[in-house]
Amino acid sequence: MAFGVFIHRADSIYDDSPAERYQFPRQYLGRVQACVGDWIVYYEPRRIAGTRGYFAVAKITQVVPDPSAAGMYFAIIEPGSYLDFANPVPFSGDGEVIEQGLLNAEGAISGRARSAVRPISARDFSRIVQIGLAPDNTLLTRDPALQSGLQEDVPPFLFEQERIRKDFVSNRIVRDRVFRQVVLSAYDSRCAITGLKLINGGGRAEVVAAHIRPVEKSGPDIVNNGIALSGTVHWMFDRGLIGLSDDLTILISRQVNDQSGVRAMINASGHALSPRHSAQRPHPHFLEWHRTECFKN
């Protein structure tokens, strides 16, 4: 088993779904197979404005041939392992390349940097994950019990050179905290349904990061499966009293006993607010699941 870096672009021509599968040609088969059972980092080259650098981690569970394309394969992502970085990591910073393994004997960036799939050292993996998952205290939950849990139970942001804390990226408390940070940042800490942005005296946002397809129903911790909701709206969304169409039209269940009251809560457009970046918009795949499995039409 080995750590790896997989290049993925938002406008990729490949049949990728980062939280589920990664498509690649035969030339990378050996490198990808070496990563089975271990973690990889996703990387989006910063060639155009808005790209992210190293932006997520995921665990590879198996490699299978693509039945619809000769010479192509899928790396299958272990369900629930994908996690967006709270802080996308640039290729270099302070004059230093983050992925030190790309430097040749002369200290120059080698041709390996152009490979769509490449191995990465444990030290480089550790460095990237440490930066990518560093906390932002301004977005932490206001729940004192969970705050205490974060302080006591989260593994420290320290990684041993010889032994990577692989359990760190699987820790549920860590994942919930990072998911909240990513989703609230995408929505500017504003409830997507009401349009309200409420911040308490301590500078903490009132909204929560809701999974559209819940974790217990195999919903991934990816920003496209998240939406920022205020407490009451979150309660209604989880119970299927509010839903969303693919174009983000807000749907109200006929089972709601106070239709006029709920409509008064909704922002004037009748549509959920979109994230600041279109790539972070709720994916129709997850919205459809919520309408089919949860929404009480």
N, C-alpha and C positions, 0 to 999 in steps of 0.2 A: 504494500500500500504506500501511497505517496500523495503529497499535496500537489495541487495544480492550479494554473491560471487558465481560465477559458475566456476568450474574447467574445463579447456579445455587443451588438449595436441595436439601438431602438429601431432602426430602419433596416435590420438584417434581412437578407434574402433567404436565409435559412429558416426551417420550420422549428424555431426555438420557442419555448415557453419556459423562461428561466426557473420558475418554481416547480416545473414538471419534467422537462426534457431539454436536451441540447443536441442538435443535429450537427454531424461532422462527417467529412469524407474519410476514405480508407487510410489515407496517409497519416492520420493522427490516431489510428486505432490502438497501436501499442501504448502511446502516451496516455490515452484515456483509460485503457484497461488497467494501467498501473494505479490509477486513482480510485478504482472501485473499492468501496468500503471506507473511503477517506474523504476529506474535505477539499473543496476547490474555492477559489476566489473568482468572481466575475469581474471582468475589466472592459471598460468602454474607452477606446482611445480618444484623447482630447483633440480631435482634428477639426471639429466644428464647435461653435458656441452651444453651450448647454449640455455637452457630454460630461460624463461623471467620473472618469478614472476608475479605480477599484470601487465597486458599489455594492457588493453583496457576497455572502458565502452560502454554500449549499453542500450537501453530502451526496456522493454518487453511490447508487445502490447496485446498478448493473448496466451492461452495455448490450444492446440488441440491434440486429440489422433493421434498417428502414424498409418495410415491405413494399413501399411504393416508389422507391428510388434505388436503382442498382448502384452499389459502391458507396452507399451512405449508411450511417449508423446513428443511433440515438443513445446518449448517456442519460439514464433514467435517474431523476433526482429523488432521494428518499423523502417520502411525504412528511411534511412538517419540519424539514431541515432548513429550507431556504430562509434567509433573513437579510433584508435590506440593511445597509449600513446607515446609522444615524448621521454619520459624517463621511460622505464619499471622499476617498483618499486620492489625491493627485499623484501622478507618476513620479514627480520629484518635488522636493520642498527644501528651502534653505540651501539650494545648491547641491543637494544630495538626492540621488535616485533611491526611491523607497525600496525597490526590488533589487537588492545588491547583487543577487545572483546573475543579473544580466550584464554585469561589467566583465570585460575581458582582462587579460593580464596587464594591459596598459591603462586600465581604468576607464576605457571608453565603452559605450553601450554596444553590445554585440548584436548580430543579426537575429538572435533568439527572440528579441523584443517584437519582431514582426510575426512570430508564430501564433496562430490562432489558438493552439493548445500547447502549453509548455509546463514542465515541472517547476516547482518552487521550493526553496529550502524551508525547513521548519522555522528558522529564524526570521526569514522574510514573511512567511505566513503570519507568525506571531506579531510582527511589527504592524502589518497592515490591519489585522483584526483589532489590535489594541487601539489604533487610531480610529478605525471605522466605527467601533462600538463604544467609544468614550462617552460618558454621560453628559447630558445638558440639564443641569438642575432646574432651569427655569421651566421645564416641561414635565417635571415629575408629578406624579399624582399627589393630590392633597390628602389622601387616606393615611392617617398617622401609622396605622398598623402595617400597611404596605411599605411606607417609608422606612419603618424600623426594619422590615424584612430586607429591604434593599441594602441597608447598612450592614446587617449582620450576615445575610445568607448569600449575597452575590460574591462569587469568587473575585479576588482582587485583580485589578488591571495590571497584573504582572505575569510574565510568562517565562518559564525556565528555558534556558538554551537547549538543554538535552531532552526536555519533555514538555510538549505543548499541552496546555490545559484544554483538551478537546471537549471536555464536558462544559466548558464555559459557554460556547455558542449553542449548547443544547439546554442550558438552564432556563426554566420557564420564567423566572423572575427577570432575568436579563432580557429575554426575548420580549416580554410584555413591555418592559421599560423602553427598549429600542423601538419597538413597533409604535408605541405611543409617540415617541419623539419624531419618528419619520412621518406619521400621519398628521400630527398637529402642525408640523412644519409645512406640509403640503397644502393644508387648508388655512394656514395663517392663524391657527387656534380659533377658528370661527366655525360654529355649527352649520353644517351644510344644508340643513332643513330650515332652521329659523333665520339664519343669516347673522345671528348675534355673536359677538365676540366679548365675552365677559371674563375679566381678569380680577382675581381677588387682591386684597391689600398686600399679600406677599408676592405678587407677580405671577401667580400660577393660574393657568387657564381652567375655566369651568368645564370645558368639553372633555369627552373621553374619545379614545381611538377604538371604534367599533369594528369588529370583523364582520364583513358581509356574509361570508360562509364561515361559521364558527370553527375554532381550532378542533373542538371535539367532533366535528363533522368533516374533518380532513381539510379545513380551510388553512391556507398557508399564511405566513407572516410577511406578506408582500403588500406594498402600498396600494396596488390595484385591487386588493381584497379588503381595503380599509376605508373608513369614512369617519370624519369628525362629527360627533353628535353630542348635544347637551343631554343631561341626565334623563329627563322625561322622554325626550325623543328616542334616546337609546333604548329605554324600557319598551316603548311602543314598537320600535323597529325589531327588536329581538322577539317580540310576541306576535309579529306579523300584522300589526295594526297599521303600519306604514310600510310602503315598499317603493321601489324605483323602477321605472321603465329603462330601456337601454339608452334613451336620450335624456335620462335623469329627470323625467317628469315625476313629480311626487304623487304616489298612489295612496289613497286612504281606504281602508277596509270598510265594507258595509257593516261590520260588526262593531265599529266604533260607536259608542252610545252618545257621544257629544260631537257630532260632525262639525257644527259651526265653530265650536271651541277649538277643535284641532285645526280647522282651516285658518282660524285667526292666528295660530302659531306659525304657520308656514310663511316663508318670505314671499313677497308680492309677485315674483316671477312665476311661481308654481313649479319651479325646477330646483333641484338640489344644486348648490354651488359647486363649481368644478375646481379642482386643484389649480394652483398657479401654473403648473406645467402639464401639458396634455398627456404626456407619457405616464403621469400618475393618476389619471382618471380611472374610476371604477371599471373593471373589465366586464363586458357583457356576460361572460361565462359565469361569474360570481353573482351578478344581478339576476340572471335567469334562475340560478339555483335558489336564491332567496325567494323569488316569486313563486317557484314551483313547490319548494319544500317548507316555506315558512309563512309567506303572505296569505292572509285569510281573505281571499277575493269574494 
